Amino acid sequence: IDQHALMQGFARQLRAAGGRIATGQRVVDMRPEAGDWTVTSAQGDHFAAPLVVNAAGAWADQIAGLAGAAPVGLTPLRRTIITFDAPPGLDPARLPFVKTVLDELYFSGESGRLFASPMDEGESEPCDCQPDEIDVATAAWRMEERTTVAVRKIHAKWSGLRSFAPDRLPVLGFDPAVEGLFWCAGQGGAGLQTAPACAAAVASLVAGSAWPSAEVAPDELSPARFLGQAA
């Protein structure tokens, strides 16, 4: 998946429908007022709407707390990526996504080089996480151990947080105790791949469109499954 193209495509669709993306707005307060939610940012800006979709990733439990809702128990897990030169004669653009049978390593092409991940899952607090050097070294070591590729120089390294609910399924649905709060969290490491289906599920529950799946029922994804209440 071309992540940048996908995200920009979603952003264009949102703006074309009259939506606005406000960046750099850390939420510090949320409260219901006269039938609407008022959300206040650290900059002092206020946003009002009858419905809030809590799609805050690793911070979703914290955002729920600001709204007076109970957490569902999300666990942010760190995942590390490194990039390095491909062997002479190998075109990275033609390399498929490759993964070991066990969850030890995956790699593919990345902007004219190769990327690799040791498939680490280090527990973390919600944060702008940075790669741990042991995970960086493990990625390079496993690449050399599992393939014939030598990692002579690491050009870039980064990490991100993949957030999971206790059962590792997405959390999609209205909070059972707080009116007007909708959860869209816990996509783990499959957020990009599942974004269209999750968006269709959200639209179904919020706007009343057709439920998109015959294999999964709304109750199976509802936050109520963790909170002991009816959805």
trRosetta pair geometry for C-beta under 8 A, 3 or more apart (Angstrom, degrees):
i j d omega theta_ij theta_ji phi_ij phi_ji
1 6 5.9 1 173 -33 109 143
1 192 5.4 162 102 140 160 132
1 193 6.9 -146 -37 -78 148 71
2 5 3.9 27 111 24 119 118
2 6 6.2 152 85 -21 66 86
3 6 5.8 -59 -148 37 29 111
3 7 6.2 23 160 -15 66 109
3 192 6.0 -72 -115 -111 87 151
4 7 6.1 -58 -146 39 28 106
4 8 6.2 21 159 -13 65 111
5 8 6.0 -60 -143 43 27 107
5 9 6.1 34 155 -25 63 108
6 9 5.7 -57 -151 33 27 114
6 10 6.6 26 154 -16 63 103
6 192 6.2 83 100 -156 158 105
6 195 7.5 123 164 49 124 151
7 10 5.8 -53 -152 35 33 110
7 11 6.3 33 150 -20 66 106
8 11 5.4 -50 -144 36 36 114
8 12 6.4 40 154 -22 66 101
9 12 5.8 -51 -148 33 31 111
9 13 6.6 31 153 -18 62 104
10 13 5.7 -56 -152 35 33 112
10 14 6.4 34 152 -21 66 105
10 195 7.3 -67 -82 157 144 142
11 14 5.7 -54 -150 34 33 113
11 15 6.4 26 156 -14 66 106
11 21 6.4 -26 -140 -34 101 150
12 15 6.0 -57 -146 40 31 106
12 16 6.1 33 155 -22 65 109
13 16 5.7 -56 -145 36 29 113
13 17 6.5 21 157 -13 63 109
14 17 6.0 -67 -154 40 28 105
14 19 3.9 -64 170 64 87 139
14 21 6.8 79 104 -51 140 100
15 18 7.7 106 -175 -26 33 6
15 19 5.9 -90 -80 67 33 78
15 20 7.3 71 -110 -93 75 41
15 21 7.5 -58 -68 -7 96 99
22 25 4.9 26 127 -15 107 143
22 41 8.0 -119 132 -56 130 153
22 45 7.5 -143 -180 113 148 155
22 47 7.5 -156 30 -74 155 136
24 43 7.4 57 128 -37 94 136
25 41 4.0 -74 -166 -115 84 147
25 42 7.6 170 -164 29 43 77
25 43 6.5 -76 -119 18 69 117
25 45 6.3 -65 -129 60 115 129
25 47 8.0 63 166 -24 151 131
26 41 6.0 110 62 -160 44 84
26 42 4.4 14 69 -5 102 121
26 43 8.0 116 38 -15 76 81
27 30 6.5 16 178 -50 123 102
27 39 5.8 -48 -129 -173 111 106
27 40 7.3 104 -152 75 64 45
27 41 6.1 -60 -93 -103 42 61
27 42 7.9 -52 -13 -26 3 78
27 56 7.9 -83 25 -101 133 137
27 63 6.2 54 74 -120 144 95
27 66 6.4 163 132 81 113 172
28 40 5.8 -58 64 101 85 91
28 41 6.5 87 8 -170 91 22
28 42 5.1 107 -34 -76 125 67
28 66 7.6 -178 164 -129 20 139
29 38 8.0 -8 115 110 97 87
29 39 7.3 161 89 -156 59 42
29 40 4.1 6 58 48 103 114
29 66 6.5 -161 -132 -169 23 115
30 37 6.2 -6 -169 -173 92 110
30 38 7.4 168 -149 84 46 50
30 39 5.1 -4 -105 -107 83 75
30 40 7.5 -154 -68 21 42 72
30 52 6.8 30 -154 -87 133 173
30 63 7.5 66 -16 -172 148 73
30 66 4.6 90 20 129 107 103
30 67 4.6 -37 100 -83 136 72
31 37 7.2 156 83 -152 26 65
31 38 5.7 -16 65 57 77 92
32 35 7.6 25 -176 -92 98 4
32 36 7.2 163 -152 89 63 31
32 37 5.7 -46 -96 -95 60 62
32 38 7.7 138 -124 12 13 76
32 179 7.4 42 -90 76 154 95
32 180 6.6 120 -100 50 116 144
33 36 6.0 -27 70 69 71 80
33 37 7.6 98 22 -135 74 18
33 38 5.0 7 19 -10 124 119
33 48 7.7 -71 62 -126 108 112
35 50 6.4 -23 148 -116 83 94
36 48 4.8 36 149 -177 139 99
36 49 6.2 152 -159 80 98 13
36 50 5.3 -72 -110 -81 68 53
37 48 6.8 169 83 -147 50 53
37 49 5.8 -17 54 66 95 67
37 50 7.1 112 5 -152 82 11
37 51 7.3 81 7 -117 122 1
37 52 4.8 -53 70 -37 169 114
37 67 7.7 -19 -136 -124 129 108
37 180 5.7 179 -44 135 111 133
37 181 7.8 108 -83 -75 146 75
38 46 5.8 -16 -169 -165 99 107
38 47 7.3 149 -157 76 49 44
38 48 5.2 -17 -100 -96 69 86
39 46 7.1 144 75 -158 48 53
39 47 4.5 -20 61 62 101 97
39 48 7.5 -175 18 -76 73 36
39 49 7.8 -6 0 22 112 95
39 52 6.7 125 -58 -108 126 129
40 44 7.1 -19 -170 -141 98 30
40 45 7.3 160 -152 81 54 43
40 46 5.5 -20 -98 -100 73 73
40 47 7.9 -173 -74 22 30 71
41 44 6.9 -45 75 24 76 20
41 45 4.7 7 36 53 117 90
41 46 7.8 -143 10 -70 78 31
41 47 7.6 60 -28 -7 99 105
49 52 6.4 129 77 -72 112 64
50 180 6.2 -119 161 -131 58 120
51 180 5.3 -137 -107 -158 53 76
51 181 8.0 178 -159 -78 63 20
51 182 6.1 24 180 -7 106 118
51 206 6.8 119 161 -143 163 115
52 67 6.8 -159 75 -100 148 142
52 180 6.3 63 15 142 81 87
52 181 5.6 -15 67 -113 100 63
52 182 6.8 179 89 27 48 77
53 182 4.7 -31 -108 77 65 109
53 183 8.0 152 -161 -98 61 4
53 184 5.4 10 179 6 103 121
53 202 7.0 42 -132 -158 134 134
53 206 7.7 -36 -81 -79 113 147
54 60 5.4 104 150 -149 105 88
54 63 5.1 166 -142 104 106 127
54 64 5.8 49 -147 -69 164 80
54 67 7.4 -104 -75 0 127 147
54 181 6.2 25 -24 -175 118 91
54 182 6.6 180 14 84 77 48
54 183 5.3 -27 63 -109 109 53
54 184 6.6 161 77 30 54 67
54 185 6.4 -31 116 -39 92 117
55 60 7.3 -28 -147 -98 13 109
55 184 4.2 -16 -89 79 92 109
55 185 6.6 -169 -125 -69 42 70
56 59 4.1 -78 147 81 117 92
56 60 4.5 160 62 -80 89 57
56 62 7.3 -105 115 61 147 87
56 63 4.4 133 0 -14 157 144
56 185 7.0 -14 50 -96 63 115
57 60 6.3 174 60 -35 18 95
57 76 8.0 61 147 -104 84 110
57 126 7.8 131 106 -133 87 111
57 161 7.0 108 156 90 114 109
57 163 5.7 148 178 2 61 137
57 185 7.0 -179 -94 -133 15 87
58 74 7.1 -180 -144 133 42 129
58 76 3.9 39 -134 -93 111 131
58 124 7.7 -27 -151 93 143 102
58 126 3.9 158 128 -115 105 89
58 127 7.7 -75 116 13 148 41
58 161 4.4 11 -66 117 140 145
58 163 4.7 -172 -90 -67 58 124
59 62 4.8 -58 -169 46 75 116
59 63 5.7 78 131 -27 90 99
59 126 4.6 116 -77 -169 69 157
60 63 5.7 -53 -144 37 33 111
60 64 6.3 38 155 -22 65 104
60 72 7.8 -22 115 32 115 110
60 74 5.7 86 60 -15 107 161
60 163 6.9 138 13 140 115 160
60 171 7.6 147 136 68 155 134
60 183 7.0 79 -178 -145 127 90
60 185 3.7 48 -108 -110 173 148
60 186 7.4 -90 49 -34 158 72
61 64 5.6 -52 -150 34 32 115
61 65 6.6 38 150 -24 63 102
61 71 3.8 33 -151 -131 108 110
61 72 6.6 -133 -94 34 94 67
61 73 7.4 110 -95 -42 137 12
61 74 5.0 -155 -34 30 112 107
62 65 5.5 -49 -154 29 35 116
62 66 6.9 39 149 -20 63 98
62 126 6.4 -106 -5 30 134 154
63 66 5.6 -48 -156 29 38 113
63 67 6.8 28 149 -10 65 106
64 67 5.7 -64 -154 43 36 107
64 69 4.0 -79 -178 77 93 112
64 70 7.1 -34 141 77 125 22
64 71 5.9 142 76 -94 132 54
64 72 7.5 105 -5 -10 171 84
64 175 7.1 151 -140 -96 108 138
64 178 7.9 166 -160 28 82 151
64 181 7.1 105 -127 171 76 141
64 183 7.5 8 -85 -94 122 102
65 68 7.6 57 -173 -67 32 15
65 69 7.0 -97 -71 62 28 63
65 71 6.6 -8 -57 -58 96 92
67 175 7.8 164 110 -2 133 166
67 178 5.7 99 136 167 107 159
67 181 5.1 121 148 -99 154 141
68 178 5.7 146 85 -104 92 128
69 175 4.8 -72 -125 -149 139 153
69 177 6.3 147 -126 70 77 103
69 178 4.4 -88 -77 -2 98 141
69 181 5.7 -141 -48 107 142 162
70 177 6.8 58 4 35 100 143
70 227 5.6 131 73 -120 130 112
71 74 7.1 -110 -175 12 103 82
72 165 5.8 -36 131 -127 119 103
72 166 7.7 -134 150 -2 80 95
72 171 5.5 114 99 -118 172 155
72 183 7.2 69 -26 -138 144 157
72 185 7.4 151 44 80 136 129
72 186 7.4 -69 97 -50 137 134
72 223 5.2 -102 -84 -145 131 96
72 226 4.4 98 -150 68 80 155
72 227 7.0 -66 -102 -47 75 93
73 165 6.7 79 81 -155 84 63
73 166 5.0 14 103 -43 132 106
73 226 6.0 -149 18 -164 110 141
74 163 4.9 10 -179 -179 118 111
74 164 6.8 149 -153 74 67 32
74 165 6.0 -43 -97 -88 67 54
74 171 7.7 -92 -76 -1 104 144
74 185 6.2 -66 -85 148 141 128
74 186 5.9 -132 -110 -81 103 89
75 123 6.4 -56 -175 -125 104 96
75 163 6.9 160 77 -152 38 62
75 164 5.3 -23 59 61 90 86
75 166 7.8 92 -9 -81 110 53
76 123 7.3 101 81 -159 62 55
76 124 5.0 -70 106 72 106 87
76 125 7.0 36 54 156 130 10
76 126 5.6 143 -25 -80 155 60
76 161 4.2 -10 -169 -169 111 124
76 162 7.3 134 -156 65 58 33
76 163 4.9 -31 -94 -93 66 84
77 121 4.1 -12 -178 -162 132 79
77 122 6.5 135 -163 60 68 34
77 123 6.2 -39 -104 -92 69 46
77 124 6.9 135 -122 16 19 92
77 161 6.8 130 59 -156 33 66
77 162 5.2 -35 66 66 90 86
77 163 7.4 160 15 -91 72 31
77 164 6.5 13 -2 3 118 110
78 120 6.4 -21 99 113 84 109
78 121 7.2 140 57 -155 54 25
78 122 4.1 -21 46 61 112 96
78 123 7.6 -44 2 32 89 5
78 124 4.8 86 -44 -27 101 134
78 129 5.3 -143 -112 159 109 158
78 131 7.8 152 171 -114 122 49
78 132 7.2 89 118 -8 152 106
78 135 7.5 -127 119 -43 116 171
78 159 5.1 13 -172 170 99 132
78 160 7.5 153 -147 80 57 26
78 161 6.1 -38 -91 -96 54 64
78 162 7.9 152 -104 18 6 79
79 117 6.3 9 175 -160 93 136
79 119 7.4 -21 -137 -140 96 33
79 120 6.2 161 -123 68 45 75
79 121 7.0 3 -78 -90 77 55
79 159 6.2 162 79 -156 41 79
79 160 5.8 -22 58 62 93 74
79 161 7.6 151 13 -107 83 16
79 162 5.3 46 -17 -12 124 117
79 189 6.6 93 -55 -102 160 117
80 117 6.0 153 84 -140 58 82
80 118 6.4 7 66 32 110 94
80 120 5.3 25 14 35 103 127
80 131 4.6 94 -127 -131 107 106
80 132 7.0 -93 -72 39 140 74
80 135 4.1 135 0 134 160 127
80 136 6.2 -119 174 -69 140 58
80 139 6.2 -128 110 -44 111 133
80 157 7.0 -4 -171 -171 97 94
80 158 7.6 171 -148 93 58 34
80 159 4.6 -32 -95 -95 65 100
81 115 5.5 -1 -174 -176 106 116
81 116 7.3 152 -152 76 61 32
81 117 5.1 -39 -95 -80 65 97
81 131 7.9 -118 41 -87 49 133
81 139 7.6 132 -144 -127 22 161
81 157 7.0 171 89 -149 54 50
81 158 5.7 -10 58 62 97 77
81 159 7.1 166 15 -88 71 46
82 115 6.7 163 83 -152 40 65
82 116 5.7 -18 59 59 89 82
82 117 7.7 157 15 -83 69 47
82 131 8.0 108 -69 -153 82 166
82 136 5.7 107 -72 -146 124 77
82 139 4.8 150 11 104 121 144
82 140 6.4 -38 77 -58 165 84
82 151 7.6 43 117 -152 137 140
82 154 5.1 -57 -166 -141 119 113
82 156 7.1 163 -156 87 50 53
82 157 4.8 -12 -104 -101 77 85
83 110 5.4 -110 -114 86 114 133
83 111 7.5 -8 -145 54 150 104
83 113 4.8 80 176 101 103 135
83 114 6.7 161 -152 84 63 43
83 115 4.8 -35 -93 -93 77 77
83 154 7.2 107 67 -164 47 65
83 155 4.9 -54 96 61 96 101
83 156 4.5 19 35 48 113 93
83 157 7.6 -149 17 -67 69 47
84 113 6.1 169 79 177 22 119
84 114 5.8 -27 65 64 73 93
84 115 8.0 134 17 -98 67 34
84 116 7.4 -19 20 10 109 109
84 140 7.4 97 -43 -111 152 94
84 143 7.8 140 42 109 141 168
84 151 4.8 -20 -179 -141 175 86
84 152 7.2 141 -172 43 118 57
84 153 6.3 154 -139 80 91 52
84 154 5.5 -53 -80 -105 100 48
84 155 6.0 163 -97 1 40 89
85 113 5.8 -74 -98 -131 34 97
85 114 7.3 25 118 18 14 93
85 152 6.8 -26 43 47 115 102
85 153 6.6 42 -1 54 107 95
85 155 7.3 103 -42 -33 70 121
86 90 4.5 -128 162 85 118 109
86 91 7.6 96 118 -125 163 5
86 92 4.8 -149 -52 -60 146 98
86 95 7.7 -160 -120 -29 133 144
86 109 7.4 -5 -71 -112 135 85
86 113 6.2 -173 -24 -150 83 43
86 114 5.0 120 -80 -32 79 102
86 149 7.6 -62 -146 -134 51 125
87 90 4.9 66 63 5 83 124
87 148 7.7 6 -58 106 155 90
87 149 5.7 -125 -39 -119 109 82
87 150 7.5 93 -89 31 96 78
90 95 6.9 38 171 -63 107 118
91 94 4.4 54 88 14 108 110
91 95 7.3 -175 94 -27 58 82
91 109 7.8 -7 136 -101 56 144
92 95 5.4 -47 -152 13 44 120
92 108 7.8 99 -172 151 87 55
92 109 3.1 135 163 -128 86 106
92 110 6.8 -78 167 25 139 41
92 112 6.1 126 43 -164 135 17
92 113 6.1 68 -66 99 165 8
92 114 5.7 -149 -115 -70 118 64
93 109 5.4 -169 -73 146 27 166
93 112 7.8 -5 -44 -88 93 45
94 109 7.5 91 35 -38 35 149
95 98 7.3 -60 168 -16 99 112
95 108 5.6 170 110 -156 104 60
95 109 4.6 136 48 -38 107 99
95 114 7.2 -8 61 -108 165 94
96 108 6.7 -77 130 -122 29 104
97 106 6.7 7 180 -178 88 113
97 108 4.4 -34 -103 -73 57 137
98 106 6.4 168 90 -154 51 65
98 107 5.5 -17 63 62 100 74
98 108 6.3 156 14 -74 74 73
99 105 7.1 171 -147 96 52 54
99 106 4.1 -17 -99 -101 82 99
100 103 7.5 168 77 -97 97 10
100 104 4.7 -28 65 53 148 98
100 105 4.8 67 -10 50 119 85
100 106 7.3 -124 9 -70 71 58
100 146 5.9 -73 -82 -151 124 152
103 119 4.8 -148 170 142 82 153
104 118 6.9 -42 177 -164 53 65
104 119 6.1 -174 -170 37 3 126
104 142 5.8 -166 153 -150 98 142
104 146 7.1 150 107 -64 123 147
105 116 6.4 -14 -163 -169 96 104
105 117 7.1 158 -147 81 49 52
105 118 6.2 -27 -92 -119 70 45
105 119 6.5 -117 -66 -6 21 107
105 139 7.4 133 -121 -139 91 60
105 142 4.4 -168 -74 136 128 129
105 143 6.6 168 -153 -73 138 57
105 146 5.5 -176 46 30 155 158
106 116 7.1 173 89 -148 41 59
106 117 5.6 -2 55 52 83 96
106 119 6.4 87 0 -60 93 105
107 114 5.8 19 179 177 114 107
107 115 6.3 -177 -146 91 70 49
107 116 3.9 -17 -95 -98 106 81
107 117 7.4 178 -75 16 61 61
107 143 6.4 85 -64 -113 149 105
107 147 7.7 -66 41 -23 148 151
108 114 7.2 178 97 -149 21 73
108 115 6.4 -10 60 54 65 88
109 112 7.8 60 -174 -43 99 7
109 113 7.5 147 -158 85 62 31
109 114 6.2 -60 -106 -103 43 56
109 115 7.5 53 147 12 12 83
110 113 5.6 -33 74 74 82 78
110 114 6.4 71 23 -174 92 15
110 115 3.8 54 -14 -24 146 112
113 155 6.2 -106 -115 30 172 144
114 149 7.1 -29 49 -173 172 158
116 139 5.0 146 108 179 101 102
116 140 7.5 129 75 -81 136 40
116 142 7.4 -177 162 80 131 98
116 143 4.8 -38 -130 -76 174 124
116 151 7.8 -87 27 -87 143 134
117 120 7.4 -122 175 12 88 78
117 139 6.0 -53 -139 -118 21 119
118 135 5.8 -152 43 -164 131 75
118 138 4.2 38 -99 113 163 107
118 139 4.3 -113 -35 -77 94 67
118 142 5.5 130 -112 14 88 143
120 132 7.8 -135 152 46 165 115
120 135 4.6 -45 -32 -131 164 122
120 138 7.1 104 -64 76 117 141
121 162 7.6 -68 -122 60 86 117
122 132 6.4 74 -22 -2 171 140
122 135 6.9 -95 -23 -62 131 139
124 127 6.4 -108 161 33 112 104
124 129 5.4 -3 -171 -95 163 135
124 161 6.0 -116 71 -107 131 111
126 161 6.9 138 -124 141 55 175
127 161 7.6 123 52 -48 57 139
129 159 5.1 -72 112 100 107 112
129 160 6.8 142 56 -126 111 18
129 161 5.6 119 1 -52 132 95
130 159 6.3 88 164 37 16 113
131 135 5.9 -127 -171 75 89 115
131 136 5.4 86 143 -57 129 103
131 157 4.9 -93 38 149 159 107
131 158 6.1 -170 -35 -163 115 10
131 159 4.1 148 -78 -29 70 111
132 135 4.5 81 68 6 91 106
132 136 7.1 -161 93 -8 46 85
132 159 7.5 45 1 -50 66 158
133 136 5.3 -50 -147 35 40 116
133 137 6.2 38 155 -17 69 104
134 137 5.7 -52 -146 39 33 110
134 138 6.2 38 152 -24 64 106
135 138 5.4 -49 -142 35 33 115
135 139 6.5 41 154 -24 63 100
135 159 7.3 61 93 -89 147 129
136 139 5.9 -52 -155 28 29 112
136 140 6.9 22 152 -11 62 105
136 154 6.8 50 -179 -144 111 169
136 157 5.1 2 -115 -140 120 149
137 140 5.9 -58 -152 39 35 108
137 141 6.0 33 153 -19 69 111
138 141 5.6 -56 -141 40 31 111
138 142 6.0 27 162 -17 67 108
139 142 6.2 -58 -144 38 24 105
139 143 6.4 28 155 -22 61 108
140 143 5.7 -55 -151 32 30 114
140 144 6.6 20 156 -11 64 107
140 151 4.1 -137 -148 85 93 156
140 154 6.5 -81 -75 -68 127 115
141 144 6.0 -63 -153 40 30 104
141 145 6.0 23 154 -16 68 113
142 145 5.5 -57 -136 43 34 109
142 146 5.5 12 170 -4 72 115
143 146 6.7 -62 -129 46 19 94
143 147 5.9 -34 -178 35 58 114
143 149 5.7 -57 160 81 100 111
143 151 5.4 79 80 -41 133 123
144 147 7.1 -72 -116 60 16 74
144 149 6.8 -110 -95 85 53 62
144 150 6.1 46 -112 -116 105 47
144 151 5.9 -102 -50 9 103 94
151 154 6.7 27 171 -68 111 79
154 157 5.9 19 161 -50 128 107
162 188 5.1 36 169 -171 103 50
162 189 4.4 -8 -138 -68 146 75
163 185 6.6 -51 107 178 133 92
163 186 5.9 -94 116 -101 92 42
163 187 7.4 53 66 43 84 58
163 188 6.7 -115 75 -84 40 40
164 168 5.0 -17 -162 -109 117 67
164 186 6.0 64 -151 -151 27 82
164 188 4.8 43 -87 -91 85 97
165 168 6.4 -154 64 -59 72 16
165 169 6.1 -47 60 59 127 57
165 170 7.3 114 0 -151 127 10
165 171 5.2 131 -68 -48 138 107
165 185 7.5 111 -59 109 100 91
165 186 3.9 11 -29 -136 96 147
165 226 7.0 -124 -166 -57 114 141
166 226 6.6 133 21 -110 120 118
167 225 7.7 -43 9 122 142 135
168 186 7.8 -177 -151 176 25 105
168 188 6.2 36 -158 -65 79 145
169 186 7.0 36 99 131 39 128
169 220 6.9 -77 155 149 161 90
169 221 6.2 -123 142 -108 115 70
170 184 7.8 -10 179 -159 112 54
170 185 7.4 154 -163 85 70 35
170 186 5.1 151 -137 89 40 94
170 187 5.4 19 -102 -88 101 62
170 188 7.9 -109 -75 3 68 90
170 194 7.0 -158 -55 135 139 151
170 198 6.1 -142 -156 -109 165 116
170 221 5.5 1 87 -145 86 112
171 183 4.8 -54 132 141 101 130
171 184 7.4 177 90 -131 72 12
171 185 4.7 -13 59 66 113 83
171 186 4.2 85 -1 17 94 131
171 221 6.6 163 -131 176 22 73
171 222 7.8 16 -157 157 65 15
171 223 5.1 56 -171 -82 109 81
171 226 7.7 -31 -115 1 121 131
172 183 6.4 -148 -113 97 20 83
172 184 5.8 37 -112 -110 76 63
172 198 6.3 -155 -86 -150 138 86
172 201 5.1 31 153 121 157 129
172 202 6.2 -111 -156 -73 112 74
172 205 7.0 161 150 3 94 151
172 218 7.7 -102 99 -147 100 72
172 221 4.3 -2 45 142 94 127
172 222 7.3 -60 80 -84 54 38
173 182 7.0 -127 137 -152 19 75
173 183 5.9 -2 57 50 54 98
173 205 6.0 -126 -115 -154 61 163
173 218 6.4 115 -93 177 120 94
173 221 6.1 144 -27 105 111 83
173 222 3.8 -32 44 -121 168 69
173 223 5.6 -155 70 5 99 76
173 224 6.9 -68 108 -2 141 90
173 231 5.9 -48 168 -149 144 119
174 181 7.0 109 -159 80 65 54
174 182 5.4 -44 -96 -102 58 72
174 183 7.6 157 -113 11 8 80
174 205 6.9 -160 -25 161 88 122
174 222 7.7 -18 47 -143 58 98
174 223 7.8 -119 94 33 28 108
174 231 7.0 111 60 -176 87 81
175 178 4.4 1 99 48 139 89
175 181 4.2 2 11 86 129 107
175 182 7.2 -129 -11 -85 77 23
175 183 6.3 105 -63 -31 77 101
175 223 5.8 -26 -107 71 58 142
175 227 7.9 63 -159 -10 74 166
176 222 7.6 70 -53 162 104 116
176 223 6.9 -148 -10 88 89 91
176 224 4.3 86 -47 -96 133 100
176 227 5.7 -176 39 84 123 136
176 229 4.0 164 125 96 150 123
176 230 6.4 148 -143 78 130 43
176 231 5.9 -99 -87 -118 105 32
177 227 6.9 -125 -14 161 114 148
177 229 6.4 106 -53 34 90 170
178 181 4.3 14 103 19 113 132
182 202 7.2 99 154 -146 134 96
182 205 7.3 149 -142 108 123 121
182 206 6.3 1 -108 -83 164 109
183 223 4.6 95 13 -45 156 129
184 198 6.6 110 -157 165 103 117
184 202 5.7 2 -93 -90 127 130
187 190 5.8 -124 168 73 86 69
187 191 3.9 96 111 -89 140 77
187 194 5.8 -165 -149 65 112 127
187 195 7.9 32 -142 -73 159 64
187 198 6.6 -46 -95 -66 121 159
188 191 7.3 -178 67 -41 43 79
190 193 4.8 -59 -168 52 82 111
190 194 4.9 61 132 -12 100 114
191 194 6.4 -72 -135 50 20 94
191 195 6.2 48 160 -62 62 91
192 195 5.8 -26 -149 -16 28 118
194 197 5.3 -65 -165 52 68 108
194 198 5.2 68 137 -26 93 107
195 198 5.8 -58 -136 41 27 108
195 199 6.0 30 162 -22 64 108
196 199 5.8 -56 -147 36 28 112
196 200 6.5 28 154 -19 63 105
197 200 5.7 -53 -150 35 33 111
197 201 6.5 34 151 -20 65 104
197 212 6.0 -169 -149 108 72 145
197 213 7.1 52 -164 -57 113 115
198 201 5.5 -52 -149 35 35 113
198 202 6.4 37 152 -20 66 103
199 202 5.6 -51 -147 36 33 112
199 203 6.3 34 153 -18 65 105
200 203 5.7 -52 -146 38 32 112
200 204 6.4 39 151 -26 63 104
200 209 7.5 -99 -164 97 70 127
200 212 3.8 62 123 -52 130 148
201 204 5.6 -51 -151 30 32 116
201 205 6.6 19 157 -10 65 107
201 211 7.2 33 -122 -148 67 70
201 212 5.8 -93 -65 27 66 113
201 213 7.3 -10 -83 1 105 110
201 218 7.5 159 -162 -107 101 81
201 221 6.9 -5 174 78 149 164
202 205 6.1 -64 -149 42 30 102
202 206 5.8 9 163 -3 69 117
203 206 6.2 -64 -131 49 25 98
203 207 5.1 -27 -171 32 68 118
203 209 4.9 -3 132 33 101 129
204 207 7.3 -45 -87 56 9 77
204 208 7.2 13 -168 -154 42 7
204 209 5.0 -90 -95 73 56 75
204 210 6.3 -61 -112 96 107 25
204 211 4.7 101 -167 -93 154 51
204 212 6.4 -137 -40 -17 137 81
204 218 7.7 -138 108 -86 123 119
205 218 6.4 136 -86 -136 113 130
211 218 6.5 -98 -123 -50 131 103
213 216 4.5 12 110 42 143 89
216 220 5.5 -118 -166 65 82 137
216 221 6.6 54 162 -34 121 112
217 220 5.0 104 62 -6 76 103
218 221 6.2 -75 -160 44 40 98
218 222 6.2 56 148 -51 75 101
218 231 7.2 165 126 140 102 165
219 222 5.3 -36 -140 5 39 124
219 224 7.5 -55 -147 65 74 116
219 225 7.2 115 166 -63 69 105
219 231 5.7 -144 -113 -6 77 146
220 225 7.3 33 -154 -61 27 149
221 225 8.0 -169 119 -2 5 132
222 225 5.7 122 76 -19 78 90
222 231 4.1 -50 -162 -103 162 129
223 226 6.1 -56 -173 37 60 103
223 227 6.1 35 140 -8 83 120
224 227 5.5 -76 -137 51 40 101
224 228 7.8 -117 180 46 68 15
224 229 5.1 -101 -145 77 97 72
224 230 6.2 -17 -169 146 150 13
224 231 4.1 -138 10 -77 148 68
